[in-house]
Amino acid sequence: MAIGAKLWDEVSKAAGRRICDVTGDAIQEEVTFVGQITGCGRLEGITGRTVGTDHYWERINCENVLNGTANGVLTLGNELIGFKAVGLGKLIKRSPLRPEDLVSLIWFPDPPPAFEWMRTTIVIWEAVVDPARQTVNASAYEWVGTPAGREANG
């Protein structure tokens, strides 16, 4: 997997939490988040905000993997850019006070004309969650796929 240029750095915080379901082996949860973005690369010099909702399942049967989806909006200058994401998380240790590593793929279904390039962009979003502070520190990179002329296997 070829990761391209960094697009933004982000610091977010949980603004609300809702437990949707509890089963014998999992907890289904929604977390609403808000945060600040500092642009890099194609977004150099742009600051903005992000707001959205994560919807995920946390397995409690020792898998230590979260899986879920997210929907949200980036506000960059005067532009609102909707996004969707799918992601996975890895609990480092089974404790509510231990950090979690997350990775998501983000896409933009209908960006405004000023950000039309986002229509064909997939973002790899890597983050570390600090559950004690309920903060997320993340970096977003453009996914460029397999470089031209190189086969996927080698």
Backbone as CSV, one residue per row, in Angstrom:
resi,resn,N_x,N_y,N_z,CA_x,CA_y,CA_z,C_x,C_y,C_z
1,MET,0.865,-1.174,0.000,0.000,0.000,0.000,0.903,1.225,0.000
2,ALA,0.677,2.105,-0.962,1.493,3.307,-1.064,0.754,4.501,-0.470
3,ILE,1.359,5.082,0.555,0.782,6.260,1.189,1.424,7.480,0.556
4,GLY,0.591,8.428,0.160,1.073,9.653,-0.465,1.298,10.755,0.551
5,ALA,1.149,11.961,0.074,1.408,13.145,0.893,0.408,13.277,2.034
6,LYS,0.880,13.858,3.134,-0.008,14.150,4.257,-0.956,15.272,3.843
7,LEU,-2.236,15.130,4.189,-3.246,16.145,3.873,-3.595,17.009,5.081
8,TRP,-3.648,16.405,6.277,-3.920,17.201,7.467,-3.509,16.475,8.738
9,ASP,-3.322,17.271,9.780,-3.188,16.787,11.147,-4.458,17.200,11.876
10,GLU,-4.845,16.399,12.835,-6.133,16.626,13.511,-6.014,16.352,15.000
11,VAL,-6.688,17.171,15.775,-6.889,16.915,17.197,-8.386,17.010,17.428
12,SER,-8.976,15.899,17.891,-10.422,15.842,18.104,-10.731,15.427,19.527
13,LYS,-11.970,15.629,19.904,-12.419,15.273,21.246,-13.838,14.732,21.166
14,ALA,-14.124,13.725,21.959,-15.480,13.194,22.044,-16.398,14.244,22.638
15,ALA,-17.526,14.472,21.977,-18.496,15.452,22.468,-19.737,14.775,23.042
16,GLY,-19.915,13.521,22.716,-21.065,12.772,23.215,-20.895,11.299,22.934
17,ARG,-21.568,10.498,23.699,-21.439,9.047,23.572,-22.805,8.414,23.837
18,ARG,-23.134,7.398,23.050,-24.399,6.694,23.224,-24.156,5.204,23.046
19,ILE,-24.587,4.420,24.004,-24.523,2.970,23.894,-25.800,2.533,23.183
20,CYS,-25.635,1.893,22.015,-26.789,1.511,21.192,-27.300,0.114,21.505
21,ASP,-26.355,-0.801,21.821,-26.744,-2.179,22.065,-25.638,-2.868,22.849
22,VAL,-26.006,-3.857,23.622,-25.052,-4.675,24.354,-25.463,-6.117,24.154
23,THR,-24.517,-6.930,23.683,-24.778,-8.358,23.533,-23.799,-9.093,24.424
24,GLY,-23.838,-10.415,24.392,-22.931,-11.205,25.213,-21.470,-11.025,24.870
25,ASP,-21.184,-10.612,23.636,-19.769,-10.498,23.252,-19.383,-9.157,22.624
26,ALA,-20.281,-8.177,22.620,-19.932,-6.899,21.988,-20.780,-5.751,22.534
27,ILE,-20.231,-4.554,22.353,-20.944,-3.327,22.696,-21.011,-2.496,21.417
28,GLN,-22.215,-2.072,21.066,-22.393,-1.184,19.922,-22.515,0.241,20.451
29,GLU,-21.690,1.142,19.920,-21.604,2.485,20.482,-21.540,3.523,19.374
30,GLU,-22.035,4.721,19.677,-21.873,5.888,18.819,-21.123,6.949,19.605
31,VAL,-20.159,7.584,18.938,-19.408,8.671,19.553,-19.456,9.856,18.603
32,THR,-19.938,10.991,19.096,-19.910,12.226,18.327,-18.615,12.947,18.670
33,PHE,-17.947,13.475,17.642,-16.655,14.119,17.860,-16.601,15.483,17.186
34,VAL,-15.755,16.346,17.714,-15.454,17.648,17.128,-13.944,17.834,17.202
35,GLY,-13.382,18.547,16.222,-11.944,18.726,16.237,-11.460,19.825,15.325
36,GLN,-10.163,20.046,15.404,-9.462,21.056,14.611,-8.544,20.350,13.614
37,ILE,-8.460,20.922,12.408,-7.600,20.387,11.351,-6.592,21.453,10.951
38,THR,-5.356,21.016,10.742,-4.310,21.871,10.189,-3.858,21.227,8.886
39,GLY,-4.061,21.915,7.770,-3.781,21.357,6.459,-2.305,21.228,6.142
40,CYS,-1.996,20.224,5.312,-0.656,19.967,4.785,-0.820,19.631,3.303
41,GLY,0.272,19.597,2.566,0.206,19.195,1.159,-0.806,20.009,0.382
42,ARG,-1.775,19.346,-0.258,-2.815,20.032,-1.034,-3.647,20.993,-0.192
43,LEU,-3.658,20.787,1.116,-4.432,21.649,2.016,-3.527,22.587,2.823
44,GLU,-2.279,22.736,2.383,-1.317,23.593,3.090,-1.896,24.989,3.320
45,GLY,-1.741,25.492,4.537,-2.203,26.832,4.873,-3.671,26.924,5.232
46,ILE,-4.386,25.814,5.156,-5.815,25.812,5.478,-6.009,25.216,6.860
47,THR,-6.778,25.896,7.686,-7.191,25.328,8.967,-8.691,25.132,8.903
48,GLY,-9.175,24.231,9.705,-10.601,23.956,9.664,-11.061,23.166,10.862
49,ARG,-12.291,22.705,10.742,-12.915,21.923,11.810,-13.467,20.636,11.229
50,THR,-13.619,19.673,12.088,-14.274,18.434,11.715,-15.313,18.111,12.782
51,VAL,-16.420,17.575,12.356,-17.470,17.122,13.268,-18.110,15.894,12.633
52,GLY,-18.453,14.928,13.452,-19.063,13.727,12.904,-19.461,12.752,13.987
53,THR,-19.901,11.590,13.530,-20.316,10.524,14.434,-19.703,9.212,13.989
54,ASP,-19.025,8.554,14.920,-18.526,7.194,14.718,-19.589,6.232,15.225
55,HIS,-19.774,5.155,14.504,-20.701,4.103,14.917,-19.902,2.803,14.827
56,TYR,-19.672,2.153,15.968,-18.811,0.981,15.922,-19.233,-0.091,16.921
57,TRP,-18.692,-1.284,16.677,-18.845,-2.430,17.555,-17.507,-2.681,18.231
58,GLU,-17.527,-2.820,19.540,-16.333,-3.213,20.281,-16.555,-4.625,20.781
59,ARG,-15.756,-5.532,20.274,-15.866,-6.932,20.679,-15.262,-7.095,22.070
60,ILE,-15.925,-7.812,22.922,-15.414,-7.997,24.286,-15.012,-9.442,24.542
61,ASN,-14.720,-10.147,23.456,-14.331,-11.552,23.587,-12.851,-11.750,23.284
62,CYS,-12.027,-10.794,23.691,-10.565,-10.853,23.570,-10.050,-10.654,22.155
63,GLU,-10.899,-10.280,21.191,-10.392,-9.967,19.858,-9.608,-8.656,19.882
64,ASN,-10.012,-7.730,20.757,-9.363,-6.425,20.866,-9.380,-5.628,19.575
65,VAL,-10.406,-5.819,18.750,-10.542,-5.082,17.499,-11.890,-4.373,17.485
66,LEU,-11.854,-3.086,17.122,-13.069,-2.310,16.907,-13.308,-2.250,15.406
67,ASN,-14.557,-2.254,14.980,-14.842,-2.004,13.573,-16.054,-1.112,13.483
68,GLY,-16.047,-0.226,12.500,-17.175,0.683,12.415,-17.139,1.586,11.204
69,THR,-18.040,2.554,11.248,-18.192,3.529,10.178,-18.287,4.910,10.806
70,ALA,-18.140,5.926,9.971,-18.291,7.303,10.435,-18.884,8.139,9.314
71,ASN,-19.577,9.177,9.701,-20.086,10.196,8.786,-19.771,11.533,9.423
72,GLY,-19.435,12.508,8.585,-19.129,13.805,9.161,-18.949,14.881,8.114
73,VAL,-18.476,16.020,8.601,-18.267,17.203,7.757,-16.947,17.848,8.132
74,LEU,-16.162,18.174,7.114,-14.996,19.034,7.294,-15.432,20.444,6.926
75,THR,-15.052,21.427,7.711,-15.251,22.832,7.368,-13.875,23.391,7.067
76,LEU,-13.640,23.700,5.802,-12.361,24.246,5.355,-12.636,25.610,4.756
77,GLY,-12.228,26.649,5.451,-12.579,28.003,5.020,-14.089,28.161,5.078
78,ASN,-14.702,28.542,3.965,-16.159,28.690,3.895,-16.839,27.470,3.296
79,GLU,-16.078,26.410,3.061,-16.616,25.219,2.392,-16.939,24.115,3.404
80,LEU,-18.075,23.466,3.192,-18.454,22.283,3.961,-18.249,21.070,3.059
81,ILE,-17.527,20.078,3.555,-17.215,18.897,2.759,-17.635,17.665,3.554
82,GLY,-18.660,16.986,3.092,-19.125,15.772,3.752,-18.173,14.614,3.512
83,PHE,-18.068,13.744,4.498,-17.223,12.560,4.321,-17.889,11.335,4.928
84,LYS,-17.422,10.193,4.448,-17.813,8.894,4.982,-16.521,8.133,5.252
85,ALA,-16.577,7.197,6.200,-15.375,6.431,6.527,-15.747,5.034,6.999
86,VAL,-14.831,4.120,6.787,-14.880,2.789,7.392,-13.557,2.614,8.103
87,GLY,-13.587,1.926,9.237,-12.339,1.832,9.960,-12.252,0.660,10.899
88,LEU,-11.030,0.462,11.372,-10.715,-0.567,12.354,-9.884,0.059,13.456
89,GLY,-10.021,-0.484,14.626,-9.215,-0.031,15.749,-8.608,-1.222,16.443
90,LYS,-7.476,-1.007,17.060,-6.789,-2.058,17.802,-6.566,-1.576,19.218
91,LEU,-7.166,-2.253,20.178,-6.940,-1.934,21.578,-5.560,-2.465,21.957
92,ILE,-4.718,-1.598,22.479,-3.361,-2.016,22.821,-3.382,-2.927,24.042
93,LYS,-4.137,-2.566,25.050,-4.350,-3.411,26.220,-5.816,-3.289,26.598
94,ARG,-6.356,-4.316,27.122,-7.776,-4.348,27.468,-8.015,-3.543,28.740
95,SER,-8.070,-2.235,28.604,-8.294,-1.361,29.738,-8.925,-0.072,29.233
96,PRO,-9.895,0.472,29.954,-10.506,1.716,29.491,-9.575,2.915,29.550
97,LEU,-8.426,2.791,30.182,-7.498,3.912,30.272,-6.281,3.745,29.362
98,ARG,-6.254,2.702,28.542,-5.143,2.473,27.623,-5.466,3.056,26.253
99,PRO,-4.446,3.520,25.517,-4.695,4.087,24.194,-5.160,3.037,23.193
100,GLU,-5.804,3.514,22.158,-6.245,2.680,21.047,-5.643,3.248,19.773
101,ASP,-5.211,2.374,18.872,-4.749,2.783,17.554,-5.899,2.561,16.581
102,LEU,-6.143,3.553,15.727,-7.223,3.467,14.756,-6.691,3.724,13.358
103,VAL,-7.313,3.110,12.385,-7.051,3.427,10.983,-8.396,3.414,10.261
104,SER,-8.598,4.406,9.415,-9.832,4.502,8.639,-9.509,4.881,7.208
105,LEU,-10.398,4.500,6.326,-10.386,4.975,4.952,-11.525,5.971,4.825
106,ILE,-11.205,7.175,4.361,-12.187,8.256,4.247,-12.365,8.601,2.778
107,TRP,-13.612,8.868,2.378,-13.873,9.364,1.028,-14.903,10.474,1.093
108,PHE,-14.965,11.249,0.031,-15.792,12.459,-0.031,-16.773,12.312,-1.188
109,PRO,-18.039,11.956,-0.921,-18.985,11.660,-1.998,-19.357,12.844,-2.890
110,ASP,-19.362,14.057,-2.364,-19.833,15.198,-3.162,-19.148,16.492,-2.730
111,PRO,-17.826,16.602,-2.987,-17.118,17.806,-2.537,-17.513,19.036,-3.360
112,PRO,-17.347,20.228,-2.804,-17.640,21.453,-3.554,-16.598,21.658,-4.662
113,PRO,-16.904,22.508,-5.647,-15.986,22.721,-6.776,-14.566,23.114,-6.365
114,ALA,-14.401,23.876,-5.311,-13.064,24.283,-4.877,-12.208,23.092,-4.438
115,PHE,-12.843,21.988,-4.093,-12.132,20.791,-3.644,-12.523,19.574,-4.491
116,GLU,-12.751,19.791,-5.771,-13.188,18.721,-6.682,-12.222,17.528,-6.679
117,TRP,-10.934,17.775,-6.468,-9.951,16.693,-6.438,-10.272,15.648,-5.373
118,MET,-11.042,16.035,-4.355,-11.387,15.094,-3.286,-12.347,13.995,-3.765
119,ARG,-13.061,14.244,-4.843,-14.031,13.265,-5.360,-13.336,11.937,-5.688
120,THR,-12.087,11.990,-6.132,-11.356,10.777,-6.504,-10.239,10.456,-5.510
121,THR,-10.323,11.021,-4.327,-9.286,10.823,-3.310,-9.784,9.898,-2.204
122,ILE,-8.941,8.956,-1.844,-9.182,8.121,-0.660,-8.112,8.504,0.348
123,VAL,-8.534,8.741,1.568,-7.634,9.177,2.626,-7.413,8.039,3.608
124,ILE,-6.157,7.824,3.967,-5.813,6.905,5.052,-5.620,7.770,6.291
125,TRP,-6.450,7.523,7.288,-6.480,8.329,8.514,-5.970,7.440,9.638
126,GLU,-4.847,7.833,10.238,-4.263,7.070,11.346,-4.357,7.887,12.609
127,ALA,-4.773,7.235,13.699,-4.991,7.995,14.925,-4.633,7.183,16.155
128,VAL,-4.379,7.922,17.219,-4.221,7.343,18.545,-5.262,8.013,19.431
129,VAL,-6.056,7.196,20.102,-7.093,7.683,21.010,-6.561,7.609,22.432
130,ASP,-6.746,8.667,23.171,-6.417,8.681,24.592,-7.747,8.622,25.349
131,PRO,-8.171,7.420,25.768,-9.473,7.289,26.421,-9.597,8.092,27.719
132,ALA,-8.503,8.251,28.445,-8.566,8.993,29.705,-8.931,10.454,29.461
133,ARG,-8.404,11.035,28.382,-8.696,12.434,28.048,-9.802,12.563,27.007
134,GLN,-10.194,11.429,26.413,-11.177,11.371,25.328,-10.767,12.268,24.157
135,THR,-9.469,12.201,23.809,-8.951,12.954,22.670,-8.399,12.000,21.617
136,VAL,-8.329,12.503,20.390,-7.774,11.769,19.265,-6.727,12.661,18.605
137,ASN,-5.541,12.126,18.386,-4.507,12.798,17.598,-4.327,11.977,16.334
138,ALA,-4.546,12.617,15.179,-4.560,11.877,13.924,-3.805,12.610,12.829
139,SER,-3.405,11.839,11.837,-2.836,12.373,10.601,-3.558,11.702,9.443
140,ALA,-3.812,12.471,8.387,-4.513,11.975,7.209,-3.585,12.059,6.004
141,TYR,-3.515,10.953,5.254,-2.634,10.862,4.095,-3.438,10.455,2.864
142,GLU,-3.032,10.970,1.731,-3.656,10.555,0.482,-3.164,9.154,0.152
143,TRP,-4.094,8.264,-0.198,-3.721,6.925,-0.626,-3.496,6.982,-2.121
144,VAL,-2.331,6.555,-2.568,-2.020,6.627,-3.996,-2.046,5.257,-4.653
145,GLY,-2.304,4.203,-3.905,-2.377,2.867,-4.485,-1.008,2.339,-4.868
146,THR,-1.007,1.294,-5.677,0.229,0.685,-6.132,0.864,1.569,-7.190
147,PRO,2.145,1.908,-7.053,2.792,2.753,-8.058,2.716,2.139,-9.453
148,ALA,2.516,2.966,-10.464,2.417,2.500,-11.858,3.671,1.719,-12.236
149,GLY,3.467,0.649,-12.963,4.601,-0.136,-13.437,5.084,-1.181,-12.444
150,ARG,4.490,-1.245,-11.260,4.894,-2.226,-10.257,3.715,-3.125,-9.967
151,GLU,3.911,-4.414,-10.081,2.833,-5.340,-9.781,2.580,-5.375,-8.286
152,ALA,1.344,-5.694,-7.916,0.948,-5.708,-6.516,1.768,-6.714,-5.703
153,ASN,2.235,-7.790,-6.302,2.967,-8.823,-5.558,4.473,-8.609,-5.553
154,GLY,4.941,-7.565,-6.116,6.369,-7.466,-6.026,6.997,-6.389,-6.770
